[in-house]
Amino acid sequence: MSFITSNRNQLLISGVLAALWAFFVCMAPESFLSKDIYLSFMSTIPFITIVAVGMTLVVVTGEMDLSFASNMAMSGFVFAVVSESTGSVLLGFVTGIFCGCLIGALNGIVIVGTGVPAIVATIGFDFLWRGCVMLLSGGTALALGFLRESSAASFFIGRIYGIPIQALWAVVFAVFTSLVYHRTSFGDNLRFIGDSREVALMMGLPVNLSRIGAFMYLGFAAAFAGILATMEMANWWPTQGDGYLLLVFASVFIGGTSVYGGTGTVWGTFVGSVIMGIIEAGIVSSGWSGFWTRFVDGFVLLISVSFYALASKRKRSLF
């Protein structure tokens, strides 16, 4: 039954994306029938996609992480400083990824070790890491023009036949995460924990390690996205990651991941991130004010969360 429901949700969200695209094509054909706008999407949406896919595993366990945006900034800062000081983009990349994983692991350890609700603990970590970034950078941006000439950076954010490589990285990361989620014991553990943590404990599953692992995986995703964004712009800003909170959670929940934990799909999140990524461009291209963007984002999020919650309640009432 869960397999059927999961596939039905994936078909549903895919249909929503197709309908939204068709609507924008009708409203702004000169934009949405041009390849330029899709190249633009492929250069920006992957940052949302990567973090949202990582967040899916956290939400499936019944947790939340509100500190990922600060992780993006902190990991991006570490990458920028190490790359500039050593002249090695690869060393900066590895160091930045390590920083992101460490932040994710610390989040998980504190949450598991103290029992503080994740949403509260990660709000604290969000302020902590953003404060660290501000103190270390002095609140000033870093210009990284040398990245435009770096072959190592081109490996991550270059172009293949005009297609931004970060779009390919987003697809690779989503496929890999889907395999982890559906084909490993780690993914099975996360779903069991999300369904019932007490039952998972009685079954002898490594509940605490799995929860920490989910936060660490998101830490990797946040660092990866933060570093790619820094490379793409050849600049780092102390405010990096701001504005991603709504987009990431909307992508996860629109894609059908349950707010209660236990169920979710990587494909749904992937499609959800594309939906969130094209809404603003579609609104502006259609001739509406950009002020409608957040209104529509919030409306879509509320409708999708309510729909899946009611569907889940109805399913539980049938059994």
C-alpha positions as CSV (number, residue, x, y, z in Angstrom):
1,M,0.0,0.0,0.0
2,S,2.8,2.4,0.9
3,F,4.5,1.6,-2.5
4,I,1.3,2.4,-4.4
5,T,0.7,5.6,-2.4
6,S,4.3,6.7,-2.9
7,N,4.0,6.2,-6.7
8,R,0.6,7.9,-6.8
9,N,2.1,11.0,-5.0
10,Q,5.0,11.0,-7.4
11,L,2.7,11.0,-10.4
12,L,0.6,13.7,-8.8
13,I,3.5,16.1,-8.2
14,S,4.8,15.4,-11.7
15,G,1.4,16.3,-13.0
16,V,1.4,19.5,-11.0
17,L,4.8,20.5,-12.5
18,A,3.5,19.8,-16.0
19,A,0.4,21.8,-15.5
20,L,2.4,24.7,-14.0
21,W,4.8,24.7,-16.9
22,A,1.9,24.6,-19.4
23,F,0.3,27.5,-17.7
24,F,3.5,29.6,-17.8
25,V,4.0,28.7,-21.5
26,C,0.6,30.0,-22.2
27,M,1.1,33.2,-20.2
28,A,4.6,33.9,-21.3
29,P,5.5,31.9,-24.4
30,E,8.3,34.2,-25.4
31,S,10.1,33.3,-22.2
32,F,9.1,29.7,-21.6
33,L,9.6,28.6,-25.1
34,S,13.2,30.0,-25.1
35,K,16.1,27.8,-24.1
36,D,17.7,30.7,-22.2
37,I,15.3,30.6,-19.3
38,Y,16.0,26.8,-18.8
39,L,19.7,27.4,-18.8
40,S,19.1,30.0,-16.1
41,F,17.0,27.5,-14.1
42,M,19.7,24.9,-14.4
43,S,22.3,27.3,-13.0
44,T,20.2,28.3,-9.9
45,I,17.7,25.6,-9.0
46,P,20.3,22.9,-8.3
47,F,21.4,24.7,-5.1
48,I,17.8,24.4,-3.8
49,T,17.5,20.8,-5.0
50,I,20.7,19.5,-3.3
51,V,19.7,20.9,0.1
52,A,16.1,19.8,-0.2
53,V,17.1,16.3,-1.1
54,G,19.3,16.1,1.9
55,M,16.6,17.6,4.1
56,T,14.2,14.9,2.9
57,L,16.1,12.3,5.0
58,V,15.9,14.4,8.1
59,V,12.2,15.1,7.7
60,V,11.5,11.4,7.1
61,T,12.9,10.7,10.6
62,G,10.4,13.1,12.1
63,E,13.0,15.8,12.6
64,M,13.6,19.4,11.3
65,D,16.8,21.3,10.7
66,L,16.5,25.1,10.5
67,S,20.3,25.7,10.6
68,F,21.2,24.5,7.1
69,A,21.3,28.1,5.7
70,S,24.0,29.1,8.2
71,N,25.8,25.8,7.4
72,M,25.8,26.9,3.7
73,A,27.4,30.2,4.7
74,M,29.9,28.7,7.1
75,S,31.0,25.9,4.8
76,G,31.2,28.4,1.9
77,F,33.4,30.7,4.0
78,V,35.8,27.9,4.9
79,F,36.0,26.9,1.3
80,A,36.7,30.5,0.2
81,V,39.3,31.1,2.8
82,V,41.2,27.8,2.3
83,S,41.1,28.1,-1.5
84,E,42.3,31.6,-1.5
85,S,45.1,31.1,1.1
86,T,46.4,27.8,-0.3
87,G,45.7,28.3,-4.0
88,S,44.0,24.9,-4.1
89,V,40.3,24.8,-4.9
90,L,40.2,21.0,-4.3
91,L,41.6,21.4,-0.8
92,G,39.2,24.2,-0.1
93,F,36.3,22.0,-1.4
94,V,37.3,19.0,0.9
95,T,37.7,21.3,3.9
96,G,34.4,23.0,3.3
97,I,32.6,19.7,2.9
98,F,34.3,18.5,6.1
99,C,33.1,21.6,7.9
100,G,29.5,21.0,6.7
101,C,29.5,17.4,7.8
102,L,30.9,18.4,11.2
103,I,28.2,21.0,11.7
104,G,25.6,18.4,10.8
105,A,27.1,15.8,13.2
106,L,27.2,18.4,16.0
107,N,23.5,19.2,15.4
108,G,22.6,15.5,15.6
109,I,24.8,14.8,18.7
110,V,23.3,17.7,20.6
111,I,19.7,16.8,19.7
112,V,20.2,13.1,20.4
113,G,22.3,13.6,23.5
114,T,20.2,16.3,25.2
115,G,16.7,15.4,24.0
116,V,16.1,19.0,23.0
117,P,13.5,19.1,20.1
118,A,15.4,19.5,16.8
119,I,13.4,22.5,15.7
120,V,14.6,24.4,18.9
121,A,18.2,23.2,18.9
122,T,18.7,24.0,15.2
123,I,17.3,27.5,15.7
124,G,20.0,28.0,18.2
125,F,22.6,26.5,15.9
126,D,21.4,28.8,13.1
127,F,22.2,31.9,15.2
128,L,25.5,30.3,16.4
129,W,26.9,29.5,13.0
130,R,25.7,32.8,11.4
131,G,27.3,34.7,14.3
132,C,30.5,32.8,13.7
133,V,30.5,33.7,10.1
134,M,29.9,37.3,10.8
135,L,32.7,37.4,13.4
136,L,35.2,35.6,11.2
137,S,34.5,37.6,8.1
138,G,33.9,40.9,9.7
139,G,30.6,41.0,7.9
140,T,32.3,41.6,4.5
141,A,32.1,39.6,1.3
142,L,35.0,37.9,-0.3
143,A,35.7,38.3,-4.0
144,L,37.0,35.1,-5.5
145,G,37.8,36.0,-9.1
146,F,40.5,33.4,-9.4
147,L,37.7,30.7,-9.4
148,R,36.7,31.8,-12.9
149,E,40.1,30.7,-14.2
150,S,40.2,27.5,-12.1
151,S,39.9,24.1,-13.9
152,A,38.9,22.5,-10.6
153,A,36.1,24.9,-10.2
154,S,35.0,24.3,-13.8
155,F,34.6,20.7,-12.9
156,F,31.9,21.6,-10.5
157,I,30.2,24.7,-12.1
158,G,31.5,24.7,-15.7
159,R,29.3,24.2,-18.8
160,I,28.9,21.2,-21.1
161,Y,27.4,22.2,-24.4
162,G,26.0,25.2,-22.6
163,I,24.4,23.2,-19.8
164,P,25.5,24.2,-16.3
165,I,27.3,21.3,-14.6
166,Q,25.8,22.0,-11.2
167,A,22.5,20.7,-12.7
168,L,24.2,17.4,-13.5
169,W,25.6,17.3,-9.9
170,A,22.1,17.9,-8.6
171,V,20.8,14.9,-10.6
172,V,23.7,12.7,-9.5
173,F,23.1,13.6,-5.8
174,A,19.4,13.0,-6.1
175,V,20.0,9.5,-7.7
176,F,22.6,8.6,-5.1
177,T,20.3,9.8,-2.2
178,S,17.4,7.8,-3.7
179,L,19.6,4.6,-3.7
180,V,20.7,5.3,-0.1
181,Y,17.0,5.9,0.9
182,H,15.5,2.9,-0.9
183,R,18.3,0.4,-1.1
184,T,20.3,0.5,2.2
185,S,19.6,-0.4,5.8
186,F,20.3,3.2,6.7
187,G,17.3,4.3,4.6
188,D,15.1,1.6,6.1
189,N,16.1,2.7,9.6
190,L,15.1,6.3,8.9
191,R,11.7,5.2,7.8
192,F,11.2,3.0,10.8
193,I,12.3,5.8,13.1
194,G,9.9,8.2,11.5
195,D,7.0,5.8,11.8
196,S,7.7,5.1,15.5
197,R,10.9,5.7,17.3
198,E,9.8,3.5,20.2
199,V,9.1,0.5,17.9
200,A,12.5,1.1,16.2
201,L,14.2,0.9,19.6
202,M,12.4,-2.3,20.5
203,M,13.5,-3.8,17.2
204,G,17.1,-3.0,18.1
205,L,17.8,-0.5,15.3
206,P,20.6,2.0,15.8
207,V,18.1,4.9,16.3
208,N,20.5,7.5,17.7
209,L,23.3,6.8,15.2
210,S,20.8,6.9,12.3
211,R,19.4,10.2,13.5
212,I,22.9,11.7,13.7
213,G,23.6,10.3,10.3
214,A,20.6,12.0,8.8
215,F,21.7,15.4,10.2
216,M,25.3,14.7,9.0
217,Y,24.0,13.9,5.5
218,L,22.1,17.2,5.4
219,G,25.3,18.9,6.6
220,F,27.1,17.5,3.6
221,A,24.3,18.6,1.2
222,A,24.3,22.1,2.7
223,A,28.0,22.4,2.4
224,F,28.0,21.1,-1.2
225,A,25.3,23.6,-2.2
226,G,27.0,26.4,-0.4
227,I,30.3,25.7,-2.1
228,L,28.8,25.3,-5.6
229,A,26.9,28.7,-5.1
230,T,30.2,30.3,-4.1
231,M,31.9,28.9,-7.2
232,E,29.1,29.9,-9.5
233,M,29.2,33.5,-8.3
234,A,32.9,33.7,-7.7
235,N,32.0,35.5,-4.5
236,W,31.1,34.7,-1.0
237,W,28.6,36.7,1.1
238,P,28.0,36.5,4.8
239,T,24.3,36.3,4.1
240,Q,24.7,33.3,1.9
241,G,21.9,30.8,2.3
242,D,19.3,33.4,3.4
243,G,16.1,33.0,1.6
244,Y,16.5,29.2,1.2
245,L,14.4,28.2,4.2
246,L,11.0,28.5,2.6
247,L,12.2,27.2,-0.7
248,V,13.8,24.0,0.7
249,F,11.0,23.1,3.1
250,A,8.4,23.8,0.4
251,S,10.3,21.6,-2.0
252,V,10.3,18.7,0.5
253,F,6.6,19.0,1.6
254,I,5.3,19.7,-1.9
255,G,7.1,16.6,-3.0
256,G,5.0,14.5,-0.6
257,T,7.3,13.9,2.3
258,S,5.1,13.6,5.4
259,V,5.4,16.3,8.0
260,Y,4.9,13.5,10.6
261,G,7.9,11.5,9.3
262,G,8.0,8.0,8.1
263,T,7.4,8.5,4.4
264,G,8.9,10.6,1.6
265,T,10.3,10.4,-1.9
266,V,13.4,11.9,-3.3
267,W,11.8,12.2,-6.7
268,G,8.9,14.2,-5.2
269,T,11.4,16.6,-3.5
270,F,13.4,16.9,-6.8
271,V,10.2,17.9,-8.7
272,G,9.1,20.1,-5.8
273,S,12.4,22.1,-6.0
274,V,11.9,22.6,-9.7
275,I,8.4,23.9,-9.0
276,M,9.6,26.3,-6.4
277,G,12.5,27.4,-8.7
278,I,10.3,28.3,-11.6
279,I,7.5,30.1,-9.8
280,E,9.2,33.5,-9.5
281,A,10.4,33.5,-13.1
282,G,6.9,32.4,-14.3
283,I,5.2,35.1,-12.3
284,V,7.5,37.9,-13.5
285,S,7.5,36.7,-17.1
286,S,3.7,36.6,-17.0
287,G,3.6,40.3,-16.2
288,W,2.7,40.1,-12.6
289,S,4.5,41.9,-9.8
290,G,7.4,40.1,-8.2
291,F,5.7,40.7,-4.8
292,W,3.3,37.9,-5.6
293,T,6.2,35.4,-5.4
294,R,6.3,34.8,-1.7
295,F,2.5,34.8,-1.5
296,V,2.3,32.1,-4.1
297,D,5.1,30.1,-2.5
298,G,3.4,30.2,0.9
299,F,0.0,29.3,-0.6
300,V,1.4,26.4,-2.5
301,L,3.2,25.1,0.6
302,L,0.0,25.4,2.8
303,I,-2.1,23.6,0.2
304,S,0.3,20.8,-0.3
305,V,1.0,20.2,3.4
306,S,-2.8,20.2,4.1
307,F,-3.5,17.9,1.2
308,Y,-0.9,15.3,2.2
309,A,-1.9,15.5,5.9
310,L,-5.5,14.9,5.1
311,A,-4.7,12.1,2.7
312,S,-2.5,10.5,5.4
313,K,-5.2,10.8,8.0
314,R,-7.8,9.2,5.6
315,K,-5.4,6.4,4.9
316,R,-4.8,5.7,8.6
317,S,-8.6,5.7,9.2
318,L,-9.1,2.9,6.7
319,F,-6.8,0.5,8.5
